[in-house]
Amino acid sequence: YYTGRYQDCREQFESHRTVNPADVENAVWHFLCVARLESPEEARTALLPVELDRRSPMPEIYEMFRGTMIPEKMMESATDEAASRFYSHLYLGLYYEAFGDQQRALEHIRTAVEDRSALGYMHTVAQIHLDVLERPE
């Protein structure tokens, strides 16, 4: 994704679905690749189906990218757990970026990065994404 190889990225996430069909994050990154290649509308049409992902707020994140839940409702579904808060902000930021709202994208990605209570490799991804968003054109 970060090298701009969106077609390869799309195919990678399509392949990964065969071994992990219950991963909302896989479907979202696939969406992001398709949105870059074509459009957010096409990405919605191509959204990979996902079996039940029980992690909070993954089902709501999926519904937001699917277009059946508004972002505010998704945010309300996040629990007080650090991971839930982190993922809600990270994926809301990515959602806003995909739909062209850079200001909101930056706001939510920054919030995800600033929340140091949910460290891990996805936190590093959020840091990298913030660096990309803040990079001068």
N, C-alpha and C positions, 0 to 999 in steps of 0.2 A: 504494500500500500504506500509506504513512505518513499519508495523509489519511483513511484508513478507508473508502475507496471500493472495497471488496473485490470486488464484482461487476464493476465496470469493470476492476479489476486482473486478475481472472480472465480476462476477455475479451481484455485486452491480451496476456497471455502465451499464450493460445490462438492469437491472431493471429500473434504473433511466431514461433511454432513453424513456421509455413508458410514462413518465410524462413531459419530457423536450426534445423533439426530435430536437430542434434547438440549442443545446449546443455543440459547438466544443470542449470545455474543457472536457466534459464527454467522448466524443469519443477518445480524446487524452489520458486521464488517462486509459481508457479501453485498448488502444493500448499499453501503458506502462506495464500494467498488463500481457497482452498476450505475449509481448516481453520478459518479465522476465520468464514466464512459458514455453514458447516455443522458439520463435526467432522473430526478427524484421520482417522478411519476412512473417512469419505466422501472425504476428500482422497486417501487411498490408492487408493480405487476409481477416482477420476477422474485419477490421476497420468498426465501426458502421456508418451507413449512417446518415447524418445530414441535416436537413432542413436549410434554409438560416439563418445564424447567422450574423447579420449586424455589430457587433462590430469589429472595426479595431484592428488588422489585422486577425481576426479569420478565414475568408474564406481562406486566404492565408496559415495560419497555418495548416488548414485541408488539403489543397492541398499538402503541404510539407510532412505531415505524410502519405498521400495517395501515394506519390511518383511521383506526376505530377508537382511539382514545386521545384526548387533547393533552398536551404537555403538562398542564397544571394538575390534571387528574393523576397522571403518572407520578408526579412529585409528591402528591398527597399519599400515595401508596407506599412510599419509602418508609421503612421503620427507623427506629433510633439507632440501629446497629451501624457501626462505622462503614462496613462494606456496602450496606444498602444505600446509605447517604452518598458514598463515593460513586457507586455505579449510576445512581440516578442523575447526578450532576455530569459525570463523564458522558453518558449516552445522550443526555439532553443537549449537551454542548455539541456533540457530533451530529445530532438531529438538526439543530439550528444551522450548523455549518452546511449540511447537505442541502438545506432549503434556502441558503443564501443570506441568513441573518448572522453576520459576523460579530456584531456587538453582543448578542445573546450567547453566541457560541463561546466567545472569549470569557464572558462572565461565568458561565457554568464550568468550562474547562479549568479556569483559574481556581474556582471553588473546589473542584475535585483535587487539584494539585496541592492546594493549601491545606486540605484535610489530611494531615500526616498520620491519622489514626488507622488508615487502611492501606498500609504500605504493601508492596508486592510488585510483581512484574507489570500489572496493569497500571499501577501508579506511575511506573517508569514510562509506559506508553502515554499516559496523560501528560507527563512532563515533556516528552518529545513532541506531542501534538501541540502543546502550548508554545513551545519554541518555534514550531513551524508557523503557527498562526501569528505570532508576534514578529516574525522575520520580515524585514522591509522587502517590498517587491522590487 
